[in-house]
Amino acid sequence: EQLASIVNHPDRAKRLKDGNFGVLEKHQSLFLDLLKTDTSVVLGSAGETDEVVTIDVRRQIRWPTSLHGKSGMRVCEFPLS
């Protein structure tokens, strides 16, 4: 809650966007860890989209980390077993 209140302040948010993480004081380490583990997608800046995929599900191939053309979801691998 404390970190959220710091980040939501307009002046502090601007300083964070400018790369000044000192405004976070003792929460700087937590904030940077959250950034490192954040896998959310920002459409338009996250990479190229892979729109054309064959209908044959046995041949559905997408580049790793590419984005689905309509949903914007990132490709990830998972085991079939």
PDB file of N, CA, C and O in Angstrom, chain B, residues numbered from 101:
ATOM      1  N   GLU B 101       0.820  -1.191   0.000  1.00  0.00           N
ATOM      2  CA  GLU B 101       0.000   0.000   0.000  1.00  0.00           C
ATOM      3  C   GLU B 101       0.868   1.260   0.000  1.00  0.00           C
ATOM      4  O   GLU B 101       0.563   2.238  -0.683  1.00  0.00           O
ATOM      5  N   GLN B 102       1.948   1.220   0.773  1.00  0.00           N
ATOM      6  CA  GLN B 102       2.829   2.390   0.829  1.00  0.00           C
ATOM      7  C   GLN B 102       3.473   2.643  -0.528  1.00  0.00           C
ATOM      8  O   GLN B 102       3.576   3.786  -0.972  1.00  0.00           O
ATOM      9  N   LEU B 103       3.909   1.558  -1.188  1.00  0.00           N
ATOM     10  CA  LEU B 103       4.531   1.705  -2.500  1.00  0.00           C
ATOM     11  C   LEU B 103       3.529   2.262  -3.506  1.00  0.00           C
ATOM     12  O   LEU B 103       3.873   3.132  -4.306  1.00  0.00           O
ATOM     13  N   ALA B 104       2.299   1.769  -3.471  1.00  0.00           N
ATOM     14  CA  ALA B 104       1.265   2.249  -4.392  1.00  0.00           C
ATOM     15  C   ALA B 104       0.990   3.729  -4.186  1.00  0.00           C
ATOM     16  O   ALA B 104       0.822   4.462  -5.161  1.00  0.00           O
ATOM     17  N   SER B 105       0.940   4.181  -2.955  1.00  0.00           N
ATOM     18  CA  SER B 105       0.671   5.601  -2.702  1.00  0.00           C
ATOM     19  C   SER B 105       1.825   6.474  -3.189  1.00  0.00           C
ATOM     20  O   SER B 105       1.604   7.595  -3.646  1.00  0.00           O
ATOM     21  N   ILE B 106       3.043   5.971  -3.093  1.00  0.00           N
ATOM     22  CA  ILE B 106       4.199   6.733  -3.585  1.00  0.00           C
ATOM     23  C   ILE B 106       4.156   6.837  -5.104  1.00  0.00           C
ATOM     24  O   ILE B 106       4.353   7.914  -5.666  1.00  0.00           O
ATOM     25  N   VAL B 107       3.897   5.715  -5.764  1.00  0.00           N
ATOM     26  CA  VAL B 107       3.912   5.668  -7.233  1.00  0.00           C
ATOM     27  C   VAL B 107       2.749   6.445  -7.830  1.00  0.00           C
ATOM     28  O   VAL B 107       2.886   7.004  -8.917  1.00  0.00           O
ATOM     29  N   ASN B 108       1.613   6.496  -7.154  1.00  0.00           N
ATOM     30  CA  ASN B 108       0.435   7.179  -7.688  1.00  0.00           C
ATOM     31  C   ASN B 108       0.490   8.695  -7.566  1.00  0.00           C
ATOM     32  O   ASN B 108      -0.360   9.381  -8.133  1.00  0.00           O
ATOM     33  N   HIS B 109       1.445   9.226  -6.859  1.00  0.00           N
ATOM     34  CA  HIS B 109       1.590  10.680  -6.739  1.00  0.00           C
ATOM     35  C   HIS B 109       2.112  11.219  -8.081  1.00  0.00           C
ATOM     36  O   HIS B 109       3.130  10.723  -8.564  1.00  0.00           O
ATOM     37  N   PRO B 110       1.457  12.217  -8.704  1.00  0.00           N
ATOM     38  CA  PRO B 110       1.834  12.691 -10.047  1.00  0.00           C
ATOM     39  C   PRO B 110       3.293  13.130 -10.180  1.00  0.00           C
ATOM     40  O   PRO B 110       3.954  12.778 -11.157  1.00  0.00           O
ATOM     41  N   ASP B 111       3.802  13.889  -9.216  1.00  0.00           N
ATOM     42  CA  ASP B 111       5.190  14.358  -9.310  1.00  0.00           C
ATOM     43  C   ASP B 111       6.173  13.200  -9.210  1.00  0.00           C
ATOM     44  O   ASP B 111       7.157  13.148  -9.948  1.00  0.00           O
ATOM     45  N   ARG B 112       5.904  12.273  -8.295  1.00  0.00           N
ATOM     46  CA  ARG B 112       6.793  11.123  -8.130  1.00  0.00           C
ATOM     47  C   ARG B 112       6.733  10.211  -9.348  1.00  0.00           C
ATOM     48  O   ARG B 112       7.755   9.675  -9.776  1.00  0.00           O
ATOM     49  N   ALA B 113       5.538  10.033  -9.908  1.00  0.00           N
ATOM     50  CA  ALA B 113       5.393   9.191 -11.099  1.00  0.00           C
ATOM     51  C   ALA B 113       6.218   9.754 -12.251  1.00  0.00           C
ATOM     52  O   ALA B 113       6.845   8.997 -12.992  1.00  0.00           O
ATOM     53  N   LYS B 114       6.221  11.072 -12.405  1.00  0.00           N
ATOM     54  CA  LYS B 114       7.013  11.695 -13.470  1.00  0.00           C
ATOM     55  C   LYS B 114       8.501  11.449 -13.239  1.00  0.00           C
ATOM     56  O   LYS B 114       9.237  11.147 -14.178  1.00  0.00           O
ATOM     57  N   ARG B 115       8.943  11.580 -11.985  1.00  0.00           N
ATOM     58  CA  ARG B 115      10.357  11.338 -11.681  1.00  0.00           C
ATOM     59  C   ARG B 115      10.739   9.879 -11.935  1.00  0.00           C
ATOM     60  O   ARG B 115      11.847   9.596 -12.392  1.00  0.00           O
ATOM     61  N   LEU B 116       9.828   8.959 -11.642  1.00  0.00           N
ATOM     62  CA  LEU B 116      10.095   7.547 -11.925  1.00  0.00           C
ATOM     63  C   LEU B 116      10.234   7.306 -13.423  1.00  0.00           C
ATOM     64  O   LEU B 116      11.126   6.580 -13.860  1.00  0.00           O
ATOM     65  N   LYS B 117       9.348   7.920 -14.208  1.00  0.00           N
ATOM     66  CA  LYS B 117       9.419   7.778 -15.665  1.00  0.00           C
ATOM     67  C   LYS B 117      10.712   8.350 -16.216  1.00  0.00           C
ATOM     68  O   LYS B 117      11.217   7.891 -17.241  1.00  0.00           O
ATOM     69  N   ASP B 118      11.246   9.356 -15.532  1.00  0.00           N
ATOM     70  CA  ASP B 118      12.519   9.952 -15.944  1.00  0.00           C
ATOM     71  C   ASP B 118      13.716   9.147 -15.448  1.00  0.00           C
ATOM     72  O   ASP B 118      14.859   9.503 -15.733  1.00  0.00           O
ATOM     73  N   GLY B 119      13.466   8.059 -14.705  1.00  0.00           N
ATOM     74  CA  GLY B 119      14.540   7.189 -14.241  1.00  0.00           C
ATOM     75  C   GLY B 119      15.072   7.505 -12.862  1.00  0.00           C
ATOM     76  O   GLY B 119      16.084   6.938 -12.452  1.00  0.00           O
ATOM     77  N   ASN B 120      14.420   8.395 -12.134  1.00  0.00           N
ATOM     78  CA  ASN B 120      14.855   8.749 -10.786  1.00  0.00           C
ATOM     79  C   ASN B 120      14.135   7.854  -9.772  1.00  0.00           C
ATOM     80  O   ASN B 120      13.025   8.162  -9.337  1.00  0.00           O
ATOM     81  N   PHE B 121      14.780   6.741  -9.403  1.00  0.00           N
ATOM     82  CA  PHE B 121      14.159   5.786  -8.485  1.00  0.00           C
ATOM     83  C   PHE B 121      14.396   6.142  -7.022  1.00  0.00           C
ATOM     84  O   PHE B 121      13.894   5.452  -6.134  1.00  0.00           O
ATOM     85  N   GLY B 122      15.140   7.189  -6.757  1.00  0.00           N
ATOM     86  CA  GLY B 122      15.402   7.623  -5.389  1.00  0.00           C
ATOM     87  C   GLY B 122      14.154   8.066  -4.654  1.00  0.00           C
ATOM     88  O   GLY B 122      14.132   8.068  -3.423  1.00  0.00           O
ATOM     89  N   VAL B 123      13.108   8.443  -5.389  1.00  0.00           N
ATOM     90  CA  VAL B 123      11.864   8.884  -4.747  1.00  0.00           C
ATOM     91  C   VAL B 123      11.178   7.740  -4.007  1.00  0.00           C
ATOM     92  O   VAL B 123      10.288   7.973  -3.190  1.00  0.00           O
ATOM     93  N   LEU B 124      11.587   6.508  -4.290  1.00  0.00           N
ATOM     94  CA  LEU B 124      10.966   5.348  -3.652  1.00  0.00           C
ATOM     95  C   LEU B 124      11.561   5.032  -2.289  1.00  0.00           C
ATOM     96  O   LEU B 124      11.006   4.242  -1.526  1.00  0.00           O
ATOM     97  N   GLU B 125      12.691   5.654  -1.992  1.00  0.00           N
ATOM     98  CA  GLU B 125      13.389   5.461  -0.721  1.00  0.00           C
ATOM     99  C   GLU B 125      13.580   3.977  -0.419  1.00  0.00           C
ATOM    100  O   GLU B 125      14.208   3.268  -1.206  1.00  0.00           O
ATOM    101  N   LYS B 126      13.053   3.497   0.700  1.00  0.00           N
ATOM    102  CA  LYS B 126      13.282   2.110   1.123  1.00  0.00           C
ATOM    103  C   LYS B 126      12.535   1.086   0.264  1.00  0.00           C
ATOM    104  O   LYS B 126      12.787  -0.113   0.385  1.00  0.00           O
ATOM    105  N   HIS B 127      11.626   1.534  -0.598  1.00  0.00           N
ATOM    106  CA  HIS B 127      10.842   0.627  -1.443  1.00  0.00           C
ATOM    107  C   HIS B 127      11.472   0.425  -2.820  1.00  0.00           C
ATOM    108  O   HIS B 127      10.901  -0.274  -3.658  1.00  0.00           O
ATOM    109  N   GLN B 128      12.623   1.016  -3.066  1.00  0.00           N
ATOM    110  CA  GLN B 128      13.257   0.953  -4.384  1.00  0.00           C
ATOM    111  C   GLN B 128      13.535  -0.487  -4.810  1.00  0.00           C
ATOM    112  O   GLN B 128      13.263  -0.845  -5.956  1.00  0.00           O
ATOM    113  N   SER B 129      14.059  -1.305  -3.933  1.00  0.00           N
ATOM    114  CA  SER B 129      14.383  -2.698  -4.257  1.00  0.00           C
ATOM    115  C   SER B 129      13.125  -3.483  -4.630  1.00  0.00           C
ATOM    116  O   SER B 129      13.129  -4.231  -5.607  1.00  0.00           O
ATOM    117  N   LEU B 130      12.055  -3.316  -3.858  1.00  0.00           N
ATOM    118  CA  LEU B 130      10.790  -3.991  -4.146  1.00  0.00           C
ATOM    119  C   LEU B 130      10.245  -3.560  -5.504  1.00  0.00           C
ATOM    120  O   LEU B 130       9.805  -4.396  -6.293  1.00  0.00           O
ATOM    121  N   PHE B 131      10.272  -2.261  -5.775  1.00  0.00           N
ATOM    122  CA  PHE B 131       9.760  -1.735  -7.039  1.00  0.00           C
ATOM    123  C   PHE B 131      10.529  -2.318  -8.224  1.00  0.00           C
ATOM    124  O   PHE B 131       9.920  -2.740  -9.207  1.00  0.00           O
ATOM    125  N   LEU B 132      11.848  -2.345  -8.140  1.00  0.00           N
ATOM    126  CA  LEU B 132      12.663  -2.872  -9.235  1.00  0.00           C
ATOM    127  C   LEU B 132      12.438  -4.368  -9.419  1.00  0.00           C
ATOM    128  O   LEU B 132      12.437  -4.846 -10.554  1.00  0.00           O
ATOM    129  N   ASP B 133      12.247  -5.120  -8.337  1.00  0.00           N
ATOM    130  CA  ASP B 133      11.930  -6.545  -8.446  1.00  0.00           C
ATOM    131  C   ASP B 133      10.588  -6.751  -9.140  1.00  0.00           C
ATOM    132  O   ASP B 133      10.446  -7.660  -9.957  1.00  0.00           O
ATOM    133  N   LEU B 134       9.608  -5.918  -8.823  1.00  0.00           N
ATOM    134  CA  LEU B 134       8.301  -6.008  -9.484  1.00  0.00           C
ATOM    135  C   LEU B 134       8.423  -5.720 -10.976  1.00  0.00           C
ATOM    136  O   LEU B 134       7.778  -6.381 -11.790  1.00  0.00           O
ATOM    137  N   LEU B 135       9.243  -4.742 -11.339  1.00  0.00           N
ATOM    138  CA  LEU B 135       9.442  -4.430 -12.753  1.00  0.00           C
ATOM    139  C   LEU B 135      10.092  -5.583 -13.498  1.00  0.00           C
ATOM    140  O   LEU B 135       9.712  -5.893 -14.627  1.00  0.00           O
ATOM    141  N   LYS B 136      11.066  -6.214 -12.872  1.00  0.00           N
ATOM    142  CA  LYS B 136      11.784  -7.321 -13.513  1.00  0.00           C
ATOM    143  C   LYS B 136      10.877  -8.510 -13.769  1.00  0.00           C
ATOM    144  O   LYS B 136      11.052  -9.207 -14.768  1.00  0.00           O
ATOM    145  N   THR B 137       9.918  -8.757 -12.898  1.00  0.00           N
ATOM    146  CA  THR B 137       9.054  -9.929 -13.036  1.00  0.00           C
ATOM    147  C   THR B 137       7.748  -9.626 -13.758  1.00  0.00           C
ATOM    148  O   THR B 137       6.944 -10.534 -13.974  1.00  0.00           O
ATOM    149  N   ASP B 138       7.519  -8.381 -14.133  1.00  0.00           N
ATOM    150  CA  ASP B 138       6.283  -7.995 -14.815  1.00  0.00           C
ATOM    151  C   ASP B 138       6.325  -8.488 -16.253  1.00  0.00           C
ATOM    152  O   ASP B 138       7.240  -8.141 -16.998  1.00  0.00           O
ATOM    153  N   THR B 139       5.346  -9.293 -16.652  1.00  0.00           N
ATOM    154  CA  THR B 139       5.292  -9.798 -18.017  1.00  0.00           C
ATOM    155  C   THR B 139       4.106  -9.229 -18.784  1.00  0.00           C
ATOM    156  O   THR B 139       3.714  -9.777 -19.814  1.00  0.00           O
ATOM    157  N   SER B 140       3.541  -8.154 -18.301  1.00  0.00           N
ATOM    158  CA  SER B 140       2.418  -7.555 -19.013  1.00  0.00           C
ATOM    159  C   SER B 140       2.895  -7.006 -20.347  1.00  0.00           C
ATOM    160  O   SER B 140       4.067  -6.672 -20.517  1.00  0.00           O
ATOM    161  N   VAL B 141       1.975  -6.918 -21.276  1.00  0.00           N
ATOM    162  CA  VAL B 141       2.301  -6.487 -22.628  1.00  0.00           C
ATOM    163  C   VAL B 141       1.794  -5.075 -22.844  1.00  0.00           C
ATOM    164  O   VAL B 141       0.638  -4.769 -22.554  1.00  0.00           O
ATOM    165  N   VAL B 142       2.659  -4.219 -23.353  1.00  0.00           N
ATOM    166  CA  VAL B 142       2.258  -2.880 -23.755  1.00  0.00           C
ATOM    167  C   VAL B 142       2.162  -2.916 -25.269  1.00  0.00           C
ATOM    168  O   VAL B 142       3.179  -2.921 -25.963  1.00  0.00           O
ATOM    169  N   LEU B 143       0.938  -2.941 -25.779  1.00  0.00           N
ATOM    170  CA  LEU B 143       0.744  -3.056 -27.220  1.00  0.00           C
ATOM    171  C   LEU B 143       1.374  -1.883 -27.937  1.00  0.00           C
ATOM    172  O   LEU B 143       1.294  -0.744 -27.477  1.00  0.00           O
ATOM    173  N   GLY B 144       1.998  -2.163 -29.057  1.00  0.00           N
ATOM    174  CA  GLY B 144       2.645  -1.124 -29.842  1.00  0.00           C
ATOM    175  C   GLY B 144       4.119  -0.984 -29.536  1.00  0.00           C
ATOM    176  O   GLY B 144       4.850  -0.356 -30.302  1.00  0.00           O
ATOM    177  N   SER B 145       4.580  -1.561 -28.419  1.00  0.00           N
ATOM    178  CA  SER B 145       6.001  -1.450 -28.106  1.00  0.00           C
ATOM    179  C   SER B 145       6.587  -2.779 -27.655  1.00  0.00           C
ATOM    180  O   SER B 145       7.742  -2.824 -27.232  1.00  0.00           O
ATOM    181  N   ALA B 146       5.828  -3.850 -27.734  1.00  0.00           N
ATOM    182  CA  ALA B 146       6.287  -5.121 -27.195  1.00  0.00           C
ATOM    183  C   ALA B 146       6.872  -6.059 -28.240  1.00  0.00           C
ATOM    184  O   ALA B 146       7.393  -7.113 -27.877  1.00  0.00           O
ATOM    185  N   GLY B 147       6.808  -5.722 -29.506  1.00  0.00           N
ATOM    186  CA  GLY B 147       7.357  -6.595 -30.534  1.00  0.00           C
ATOM    187  C   GLY B 147       6.403  -6.737 -31.692  1.00  0.00           C
ATOM    188  O   GLY B 147       5.349  -6.103 -31.736  1.00  0.00           O
ATOM    189  N   GLU B 148       6.790  -7.579 -32.628  1.00  0.00           N
ATOM    190  CA  GLU B 148       5.961  -7.742 -33.815  1.00  0.00           C
ATOM    191  C   GLU B 148       4.834  -8.729 -33.551  1.00  0.00           C
ATOM    192  O   GLU B 148       4.976  -9.643 -32.738  1.00  0.00           O
ATOM    193  N   THR B 149       3.717  -8.541 -34.238  1.00  0.00           N
ATOM    194  CA  THR B 149       2.591  -9.457 -34.085  1.00  0.00           C
ATOM    195  C   THR B 149       2.677 -10.552 -35.131  1.00  0.00           C
ATOM    196  O   THR B 149       3.225 -10.343 -36.214  1.00  0.00           O
ATOM    197  N   ASP B 150       2.143 -11.703 -34.815  1.00  0.00           N
ATOM    198  CA  ASP B 150       2.131 -12.862 -35.697  1.00  0.00           C
ATOM    199  C   ASP B 150       0.674 -13.153 -36.022  1.00  0.00           C
ATOM    200  O   ASP B 150       0.028 -13.935 -35.324  1.00  0.00           O
ATOM    201  N   GLU B 151       0.146 -12.529 -37.078  1.00  0.00           N
ATOM    202  CA  GLU B 151      -1.288 -12.615 -37.364  1.00  0.00           C
ATOM    203  C   GLU B 151      -1.687 -13.857 -38.148  1.00  0.00           C
ATOM    204  O   GLU B 151      -2.746 -14.433 -37.899  1.00  0.00           O
ATOM    205  N   VAL B 152      -0.857 -14.271 -39.083  1.00  0.00           N
ATOM    206  CA  VAL B 152      -1.255 -15.353 -39.974  1.00  0.00           C
ATOM    207  C   VAL B 152      -0.768 -16.692 -39.423  1.00  0.00           C
ATOM    208  O   VAL B 152       0.435 -16.934 -39.321  1.00  0.00           O
ATOM    209  N   VAL B 153      -1.704 -17.544 -39.075  1.00  0.00           N
ATOM    210  CA  VAL B 153      -1.385 -18.886 -38.586  1.00  0.00           C
ATOM    211  C   VAL B 153      -2.323 -19.851 -39.290  1.00  0.00           C
ATOM    212  O   VAL B 153      -3.509 -19.562 -39.449  1.00  0.00           O
ATOM    213  N   THR B 154      -1.799 -20.997 -39.713  1.00  0.00           N
ATOM    214  CA  THR B 154      -2.621 -21.974 -40.411  1.00  0.00           C
ATOM    215  C   THR B 154      -3.719 -22.528 -39.503  1.00  0.00           C
ATOM    216  O   THR B 154      -3.581 -22.502 -38.280  1.00  0.00           O
ATOM    217  N   ILE B 155      -4.794 -23.023 -40.085  1.00  0.00           N
ATOM    218  CA  ILE B 155      -5.912 -23.580 -39.329  1.00  0.00           C
ATOM    219  C   ILE B 155      -5.560 -24.950 -38.756  1.00  0.00           C
ATOM    220  O   ILE B 155      -6.112 -25.349 -37.731  1.00  0.00           O
ATOM    221  N   ASP B 156      -4.659 -25.667 -39.398  1.00  0.00           N
ATOM    222  CA  ASP B 156      -4.239 -26.990 -38.940  1.00  0.00           C
ATOM    223  C   ASP B 156      -3.504 -26.861 -37.608  1.00  0.00           C
ATOM    224  O   ASP B 156      -2.376 -26.369 -37.571  1.00  0.00           O
ATOM    225  N   VAL B 157      -4.139 -27.303 -36.503  1.00  0.00           N
ATOM    226  CA  VAL B 157      -3.545 -27.112 -35.173  1.00  0.00           C
ATOM    227  C   VAL B 157      -2.247 -27.886 -34.985  1.00  0.00           C
ATOM    228  O   VAL B 157      -1.450 -27.549 -34.109  1.00  0.00           O
ATOM    229  N   ARG B 158      -2.022 -28.924 -35.797  1.00  0.00           N
ATOM    230  CA  ARG B 158      -0.760 -29.657 -35.685  1.00  0.00           C
ATOM    231  C   ARG B 158       0.388 -28.839 -36.258  1.00  0.00           C
ATOM    232  O   ARG B 158       1.551 -29.158 -36.014  1.00  0.00           O
ATOM    233  N   ARG B 159       0.088 -27.808 -37.004  1.00  0.00           N
ATOM    234  CA  ARG B 159       1.124 -26.991 -37.631  1.00  0.00           C
ATOM    235  C   ARG B 159       1.108 -25.552 -37.137  1.00  0.00           C
ATOM    236  O   ARG B 159       1.706 -24.673 -37.759  1.00  0.00           O
ATOM    237  N   GLN B 160       0.447 -25.314 -36.052  1.00  0.00           N
ATOM    238  CA  GLN B 160       0.411 -23.950 -35.519  1.00  0.00           C
ATOM    239  C   GLN B 160       1.777 -23.582 -34.979  1.00  0.00           C
ATOM    240  O   GLN B 160       2.220 -24.116 -33.962  1.00  0.00           O
ATOM    241  N   ILE B 161       2.430 -22.683 -35.655  1.00  0.00           N
ATOM    242  CA  ILE B 161       3.781 -22.285 -35.266  1.00  0.00           C
ATOM    243  C   ILE B 161       3.798 -20.774 -35.107  1.00  0.00           C
ATOM    244  O   ILE B 161       3.339 -20.040 -35.983  1.00  0.00           O
ATOM    245  N   ARG B 162       4.317 -20.331 -34.011  1.00  0.00           N
ATOM    246  CA  ARG B 162       4.503 -18.900 -33.773  1.00  0.00           C
ATOM    247  C   ARG B 162       5.910 -18.699 -33.255  1.00  0.00           C
ATOM    248  O   ARG B 162       6.461 -19.566 -32.576  1.00  0.00           O
ATOM    249  N   TRP B 163       6.484 -17.571 -33.570  1.00  0.00           N
ATOM    250  CA  TRP B 163       7.810 -17.243 -33.059  1.00  0.00           C
ATOM    251  C   TRP B 163       7.733 -17.048 -31.553  1.00  0.00           C
ATOM    252  O   TRP B 163       6.794 -16.429 -31.053  1.00  0.00           O
ATOM    253  N   PRO B 164       8.725 -17.577 -30.823  1.00  0.00           N
ATOM    254  CA  PRO B 164       8.740 -17.354 -29.371  1.00  0.00           C
ATOM    255  C   PRO B 164       8.714 -15.863 -29.054  1.00  0.00           C
ATOM    256  O   PRO B 164       9.419 -15.080 -29.691  1.00  0.00           O
ATOM    257  N   THR B 165       7.935 -15.482 -28.111  1.00  0.00           N
ATOM    258  CA  THR B 165       7.719 -14.108 -27.633  1.00  0.00           C
ATOM    259  C   THR B 165       6.984 -13.213 -28.629  1.00  0.00           C
ATOM    260  O   THR B 165       6.858 -12.013 -28.388  1.00  0.00           O
ATOM    261  N   SER B 166       6.487 -13.776 -29.761  1.00  0.00           N
ATOM    262  CA  SER B 166       5.690 -12.937 -30.663  1.00  0.00           C
ATOM    263  C   SER B 166       4.310 -12.722 -30.041  1.00  0.00           C
ATOM    264  O   SER B 166       3.944 -13.393 -29.076  1.00  0.00           O
ATOM    265  N   LEU B 167       3.557 -11.792 -30.597  1.00  0.00           N
ATOM    266  CA  LEU B 167       2.245 -11.453 -30.045  1.00  0.00           C
ATOM    267  C   LEU B 167       1.135 -11.914 -30.971  1.00  0.00           C
ATOM    268  O   LEU B 167       1.265 -11.834 -32.193  1.00  0.00           O
ATOM    269  N   HIS B 168       0.054 -12.394 -30.397  1.00  0.00           N
ATOM    270  CA  HIS B 168      -1.124 -12.755 -31.174  1.00  0.00           C
ATOM    271  C   HIS B 168      -1.700 -11.482 -31.776  1.00  0.00           C
ATOM    272  O   HIS B 168      -1.808 -10.468 -31.088  1.00  0.00           O
ATOM    273  N   GLY B 169      -2.069 -11.521 -33.047  1.00  0.00           N
ATOM    274  CA  GLY B 169      -2.507 -10.331 -33.762  1.00  0.00           C
ATOM    275  C   GLY B 169      -3.761  -9.678 -33.228  1.00  0.00           C
ATOM    276  O   GLY B 169      -3.896  -8.457 -33.312  1.00  0.00           O
ATOM    277  N   LYS B 170      -4.684 -10.452 -32.680  1.00  0.00           N
ATOM    278  CA  LYS B 170      -5.932  -9.870 -32.201  1.00  0.00           C
ATOM    279  C   LYS B 170      -5.950  -9.647 -30.693  1.00  0.00           C
ATOM    280  O   LYS B 170      -6.424  -8.611 -30.227  1.00  0.00           O
ATOM    281  N   SER B 171      -5.439 -10.606 -29.928  1.00  0.00           N
ATOM    282  CA  SER B 171      -5.529 -10.490 -28.467  1.00  0.00           C
ATOM    283  C   SER B 171      -4.333  -9.772 -27.852  1.00  0.00           C
ATOM    284  O   SER B 171      -4.435  -9.233 -26.750  1.00  0.00           O
ATOM    285  N   GLY B 172      -3.196  -9.761 -28.557  1.00  0.00           N
ATOM    286  CA  GLY B 172      -1.993  -9.144 -28.004  1.00  0.00           C
ATOM    287  C   GLY B 172      -1.291 -10.016 -26.982  1.00  0.00           C
ATOM    288  O   GLY B 172      -0.355  -9.565 -26.323  1.00  0.00           O
ATOM    289  N   MET B 173      -1.735 -11.274 -26.839  1.00  0.00           N
ATOM    290  CA  MET B 173      -1.105 -12.167 -25.866  1.00  0.00           C
ATOM    291  C   MET B 173       0.223 -12.681 -26.408  1.00  0.00           C
ATOM    292  O   MET B 173       0.370 -12.916 -27.607  1.00  0.00           O
ATOM    293  N   ARG B 174       1.192 -12.852 -25.499  1.00  0.00           N
ATOM    294  CA  ARG B 174       2.536 -13.286 -25.870  1.00  0.00           C
ATOM    295  C   ARG B 174       2.588 -14.806 -25.971  1.00  0.00           C
ATOM    296  O   ARG B 174       1.956 -15.508 -25.181  1.00  0.00           O
ATOM    297  N   VAL B 175       3.342 -15.312 -26.943  1.00  0.00           N
ATOM    298  CA  VAL B 175       3.534 -16.743 -27.117  1.00  0.00           C
ATOM    299  C   VAL B 175       4.403 -17.282 -25.989  1.00  0.00           C
ATOM    300  O   VAL B 175       5.429 -16.689 -25.656  1.00  0.00           O
ATOM    301  N   CYS B 176       4.001 -18.394 -25.405  1.00  0.00           N
ATOM    302  CA  CYS B 176       4.845 -19.074 -24.414  1.00  0.00           C
ATOM    303  C   CYS B 176       4.687 -20.577 -24.616  1.00  0.00           C
ATOM    304  O   CYS B 176       3.655 -21.045 -25.096  1.00  0.00           O
ATOM    305  N   GLU B 177       5.713 -21.320 -24.247  1.00  0.00           N
ATOM    306  CA  GLU B 177       5.704 -22.767 -24.419  1.00  0.00           C
ATOM    307  C   GLU B 177       5.128 -23.442 -23.179  1.00  0.00           C
ATOM    308  O   GLU B 177       5.286 -22.951 -22.062  1.00  0.00           O
ATOM    309  N   PHE B 178       4.453 -24.579 -23.392  1.00  0.00           N
ATOM    310  CA  PHE B 178       3.995 -25.390 -22.270  1.00  0.00           C
ATOM    311  C   PHE B 178       4.025 -26.846 -22.712  1.00  0.00           C
ATOM    312  O   PHE B 178       3.775 -27.141 -23.880  1.00  0.00           O
ATOM    313  N   PRO B 179       4.328 -27.763 -21.792  1.00  0.00           N
ATOM    314  CA  PRO B 179       4.424 -29.187 -22.149  1.00  0.00           C
ATOM    315  C   PRO B 179       3.046 -29.774 -22.438  1.00  0.00           C
ATOM    316  O   PRO B 179       2.053 -29.384 -21.823  1.00  0.00           O
ATOM    317  N   LEU B 180       2.994 -30.715 -23.379  1.00  0.00           N
ATOM    318  CA  LEU B 180       1.732 -31.362 -23.721  1.00  0.00           C
ATOM    319  C   LEU B 180       1.409 -32.513 -22.785  1.00  0.00           C
ATOM    320  O   LEU B 180       0.259 -32.950 -22.732  1.00  0.00           O
ATOM    321  N   SER B 181       2.378 -33.013 -22.052  1.00  0.00           N
ATOM    322  CA  SER B 181       2.135 -34.157 -21.154  1.00  0.00           C
ATOM    323  C   SER B 181       1.582 -33.721 -19.814  1.00  0.00           C
ATOM    324  O   SER B 181       1.325 -34.559 -18.950  1.00  0.00           O
TER     325      SER B 181
END
